[in-house]
Amino acid sequence: MDTILISAGYLLDYQIVLAALIGVTWGIIGGALPGISPSITMALLLPFTYTMEPTAAIVLLAATYVGAEYGGSVPAILIRTPGTNAAAATVLDGYEMNKQGKAGLALGISLYSGVLGSLFGLTMLVLLSKPLAAVALSFTPPAYFALGILGLSVIATLSGDSLIKGMIAAVLGLMVATIGTDPVTGGTRFTMGSSDLLGGIAPVMVMVGLFAMSELLAQASDRGPSERVKSRPRIEFPSLSLAKRLLRPQSIGGVIGTFEGVMPGAGGTIASFMSYNEARRWSKYPDEFGKGSPEGVAAPETANNAVAETALVPLLSFGIPGSNSTAILLGGFLIHGIVPGPMLFQRSGEIVYGLYAGLFTAAIGLLFIGMALLPLCIWIVNRPRAYLNAFIFALILSGIYSIHNSLFDLSIMLAAGVVGFLMRMLKFPFLPTVLGLVLGYLVESSFRRSLVISGDDYAIFLNDRISLALLCVSALFILGSIGKRIWDRIRHNEQKTFSEGTDG
Amino acid sequence: MQSILSRDFVGGIAAIIIGTFYLSLAYDLRTSALDDIFGPGGMPRVYGWAMVLLGVTLCIVTVVSRWGKDTPGEWKGQGRRIAWAAGLLGIGIGYLLIVKSLGYLISMVLLIAATMIFQGERFSMRVLATALFGGALLWALFVFVLGVSMPPGLLTYLGL
């Protein structure tokens, strides 16, 4: 109750409200552009947050995530091209409704289901984050090391069809994290004599390069024609009887979205497809699914918007980003020198409460901005790709330069873009690299400090109860993922691939 | 041979090369008597060896799983894709080279126009107008709204 009251106070802060509304607007537009995932939409904003007040900056990024999840459904329904991976399930029935002349109703269901999913997810975020963070308050250096390992163990579920490739990508991130100053002795490592590298490589450069720049390079290499929206629908909300019918799939979407969001590595795509399947299983009209069922739009849209909120639980409580988008959000925290995790609620509680207020504003704002922005979304989706890409390229270069007024940063970002393009080509996942980069410092510094404390006794990691528990959970996570891979291989199921790093 | 040279095999070789290069640098890191037992080079050596071993494993798994199987078309068109991507990258590098001397505004106009033309638009008044408008918009946004000190370049002669 205290959390709600404190957070409510932030609803009067115009900076937070403005950041939430701008974030939702930007997110809807970015999400509506096929190929521009929520993480890319957020990455494009990341450099701009550098000069902002920290709470407003975090709200801006988080609200972008919320907006992008809805924005992805616009092209999914209108041109059968999901703007985001999580909107792929919406194509199944959304596009069918469009063909039946019900595009406005499909968009309306998508929008209000998204709002419900966001509000449900926000409630779960508020309920779950603080208790988990309270547990984490008693962490010691060995526990922090184990926490880092737990974060890295997520790689097992994020590696697409090849665990080895996921691990290579993670080690690459860990390697980049070692560039700069040694966390214990203060000596320099891998700087090649460059003073620009003394502080290490900021994660924001690598993230923008990997996600946004590599997408531009990939689009430049693909010269195929893009689809255009021909209809001009207006958003139409369901009647009371239909709204009652949609309550069940929306509840299913909310619950599955919460569960998948809290689980690092699961993400909106899995949540939306799972909730679509479950909604069909529990529906009174299962035969309508795939033929334009409104329930088939409501369930995945509620789920992927719930994920946008609950994916913040592991980030805020433990500092572990479980998806590309939360990794970008972590970058936003780091830009302002704030480290999410156990101490966040103690040291920067105002940011967490401001974030809750911002997310609430974003969820409500989504309803009105989503309605108002539809014509603009259609206009932007129909712009020639050359124009859009030129502006995104200009925005990336300008934004990265503005962080430190450094051309060296631009070189790093371009280099990361090339690495990202090659990783796409060779089908290596991105997120393990980002995880390695952001967790590398935590893992190494905690490991070495633990050894200093224990007098070089490795048993410290097993004697510390929290450390032991986290290491056991990591082992279970890895073994469970390997077991599932073997099971899928036996049953000839395809692995969900995250290779192109475009999942939310 | 074509069946072995898959994306995974190339990825494995790349990992071995990166790991080996990184290891050579890691073993060159200076150690001091004041260092902890692991030292500044400890983790980098672990990472380097892990990268090399994972690369070798990926190559072996690929060779074993693909031996005798043909994978036609895996690299088809990739050379052309790389060339197009390199073109856009070239525009970015070109921007880096001129932005200090020409300044942000002029360089940005050139970058936007070059990117649009490279992406298939024909040079026209519309492209030129879009580039001029886009450059001016971004310049106003960053310099006046966000207060970022962008390279002025030639604009210094105009007193801007």
Boltz contact constraints between the chains, C-beta under 6 A:
constraints:
  - contact:
      token1: [A, 164]
      token2: [B, 54]
      max_distance: 6.0
  - contact:
      token1: [A, 164]
      token2: [B, 57]
      max_distance: 6.0
  - contact:
      token1: [A, 164]
      token2: [B, 58]
      max_distance: 6.0
  - contact:
      token1: [A, 167]
      token2: [B, 54]
      max_distance: 6.0
  - contact:
      token1: [A, 168]
      token2: [B, 15]
      max_distance: 6.0
  - contact:
      token1: [A, 168]
      token2: [B, 54]
      max_distance: 6.0
  - contact:
      token1: [A, 171]
      token2: [B, 47]
      max_distance: 6.0
  - contact:
      token1: [A, 171]
      token2: [B, 50]
      max_distance: 6.0
  - contact:
      token1: [A, 171]
      token2: [B, 51]
      max_distance: 6.0
  - contact:
      token1: [A, 174]
      token2: [B, 47]
      max_distance: 6.0
  - contact:
      token1: [A, 175]
      token2: [B, 22]
      max_distance: 6.0
  - contact:
      token1: [A, 175]
      token2: [B, 47]
      max_distance: 6.0
  - contact:
      token1: [A, 178]
      token2: [B, 44]
      max_distance: 6.0
  - contact:
      token1: [A, 182]
      token2: [B, 40]
      max_distance: 6.0
  - contact:
      token1: [A, 184]
      token2: [B, 36]
      max_distance: 6.0
  - contact:
      token1: [A, 185]
      token2: [B, 35]
      max_distance: 6.0
  - contact:
      token1: [A, 185]
      token2: [B, 40]
      max_distance: 6.0
  - contact:
      token1: [A, 187]
      token2: [B, 40]
      max_distance: 6.0
  - contact:
      token1: [A, 189]
      token2: [B, 40]
      max_distance: 6.0
  - contact:
      token1: [A, 190]
      token2: [B, 25]
      max_distance: 6.0
  - contact:
      token1: [A, 217]
      token2: [B, 85]
      max_distance: 6.0
  - contact:
      token1: [A, 217]
      token2: [B, 88]
      max_distance: 6.0
  - contact:
      token1: [A, 220]
      token2: [B, 84]
      max_distance: 6.0
  - contact:
      token1: [A, 220]
      token2: [B, 85]
      max_distance: 6.0
  - contact:
      token1: [A, 220]
      token2: [B, 88]
      max_distance: 6.0
  - contact:
      token1: [A, 221]
      token2: [B, 81]
      max_distance: 6.0
  - contact:
      token1: [A, 221]
      token2: [B, 84]
      max_distance: 6.0
  - contact:
      token1: [A, 221]
      token2: [B, 85]
      max_distance: 6.0
  - contact:
      token1: [A, 386]
      token2: [B, 116]
      max_distance: 6.0
  - contact:
      token1: [A, 386]
      token2: [B, 119]
      max_distance: 6.0
  - contact:
      token1: [A, 386]
      token2: [B, 120]
      max_distance: 6.0
  - contact:
      token1: [A, 386]
      token2: [B, 121]
      max_distance: 6.0
  - contact:
      token1: [A, 389]
      token2: [B, 119]
      max_distance: 6.0
  - contact:
      token1: [A, 390]
      token2: [B, 112]
      max_distance: 6.0
  - contact:
      token1: [A, 390]
      token2: [B, 115]
      max_distance: 6.0
  - contact:
      token1: [A, 390]
      token2: [B, 116]
      max_distance: 6.0
  - contact:
      token1: [A, 391]
      token2: [B, 134]
      max_distance: 6.0
  - contact:
      token1: [A, 393]
      token2: [B, 115]
      max_distance: 6.0
  - contact:
      token1: [A, 394]
      token2: [B, 108]
      max_distance: 6.0
  - contact:
      token1: [A, 394]
      token2: [B, 111]
      max_distance: 6.0
  - contact:
      token1: [A, 394]
      token2: [B, 112]
      max_distance: 6.0
  - contact:
      token1: [A, 394]
      token2: [B, 138]
      max_distance: 6.0
  - contact:
      token1: [A, 398]
      token2: [B, 138]
      max_distance: 6.0
  - contact:
      token1: [A, 398]
      token2: [B, 142]
      max_distance: 6.0
  - contact:
      token1: [A, 402]
      token2: [B, 142]
      max_distance: 6.0
  - contact:
      token1: [A, 402]
      token2: [B, 148]
      max_distance: 6.0
  - contact:
      token1: [A, 405]
      token2: [B, 149]
      max_distance: 6.0
  - contact:
      token1: [A, 407]
      token2: [B, 96]
      max_distance: 6.0
  - contact:
      token1: [A, 410]
      token2: [B, 96]
      max_distance: 6.0
  - contact:
      token1: [A, 414]
      token2: [B, 92]
      max_distance: 6.0
  - contact:
      token1: [A, 421]
      token2: [B, 85]
      max_distance: 6.0
  - contact:
      token1: [A, 426]
      token2: [B, 7]
      max_distance: 6.0
  - contact:
      token1: [A, 426]
      token2: [B, 11]
      max_distance: 6.0
  - contact:
      token1: [A, 427]
      token2: [B, 7]
      max_distance: 6.0
  - contact:
      token1: [A, 444]
      token2: [B, 43]
      max_distance: 6.0
  - contact:
      token1: [A, 448]
      token2: [B, 36]
      max_distance: 6.0
  - contact:
      token1: [A, 448]
      token2: [B, 38]
      max_distance: 6.0
  - contact:
      token1: [A, 451]
      token2: [B, 37]
      max_distance: 6.0
  - contact:
      token1: [A, 452]
      token2: [B, 36]
      max_distance: 6.0
  - contact:
      token1: [A, 456]
      token2: [B, 37]
      max_distance: 6.0
